[in-house]
Amino acid sequence: RRLKGALMHASSKHWVDMLEAGGAGAQSDNETVMQDGTAMAKASKMRWRSNQFEKVLQLLDALYLKTKFNPLGVATTRSFPPSRFTGTSKSQKQPVKDLPSNCYDKDWLDRLDEEDRNNLRMREEVDLTIPVALKEYAIPIRFVSS
């Protein structure tokens, strides 16, 4: 889903390699919870992900939602991913290897020994800055903290 979102806009295509390297292992653990009578996906924080990488992933979720609408803004499907929010629990999933170094949380990296850091096979940093035009293009998704 995020890969499809990244391919939608010229300003996000440089993240495609990063997404392909991460694969499904970079996805959060979700559990469905009811909030105010609505089913929502509660995502666990991936302890190894940097905040900026999290923001990029959230934006890519919003870009994916754009595929659910025609150019006039009319929904073309009734199938939408549930609204998501980040819970307070931390996922115990193992970190994904082969990502750019700035996708990893700096404090988390600092706690690793040299061998564990080398095993990540980190790539060079990529620009994780989200251009204003891309934010405006994406459909906002409700992200709330619990």
PyMOL commands that set and color helices and strands:
alter all, ss='L'
color gray80, all
select helices_A, chain A and resi 2-6+10-26+51-66+101-103+106-110+114-119+132-137
alter helices_A, ss='H'
color red, helices_A
select strands_A, chain A and resi 30-35+38-46+84-91
alter strands_A, ss='S'
color yellow, strands_A
deselect
rebuild
show_as cartoon
